Amino acid sequence: MGVVALVWPGITALAFLYLLAAWAILTGVFEVIAPLAYPMSGGRAVLTALTGVISIIFGILIAAQPSSGLLAVVWLIGVYAILFGIMYIVMYFQTRSLAASLA
């Protein structure tokens, strides 16, 4: 597999972009569906769904603009990771306060 990446780096990069787009869209769909399938508090459900929408948008942007280059994808990954991380930090504190109120 590594030899293929060395011989055809352009095709490899394009395949990576489409794989990344598919992963982001699939993850986003599951994150949008998760609050419907599992009971969550209102805030957690909204944050999970919002994270899913962001993932779907990220995947669509990557799939729609593969010629924009890997630098643009790196920037999108960075913004995505920051937004995703913020959402998880907020969800952590909500879960922590929920656990404290239950104890």
Residue, then its C-alpha position, 0 to 999 in steps of 0.5 A: m500500500g505504501v508503494v502505491a502512495l509513493v508511485w501515485p501520490g495524487i490519486t492517493a491524496l484524492a482517495f484520502l480526501y474522499l475517504l475522509a469526506a465519507w467518514a465525516i458524513l457518516t459520523g455526522v449522520f450517526e451523531v444527528i440520529a443518536p439523540l433520537a435513539y438514546p435519551m439525552s438531556g436537552g442540551r446534550a441532544v442539541l450539542t450532539a446534533l449540532t456536532g453531527v451537522i458540522s460533521i456533515i457540512f465538513g464532509i460535503l465541503i471536502a467532497a465538493q472541492p477536492s481540487s482545493g488541495l490538501l492545505a485547504v483540507v488541513w485547515l478544514i480539519g483544524v477548524y473541525a477538530i477545534l469545533f468538535g473539541i469544544m462541543y465535547i468539552v461542553m458536553y463533558f461539563q454538562t455530564r459532570s454537573l448532571a452526575a453531581s446533581l444525581a449524587 
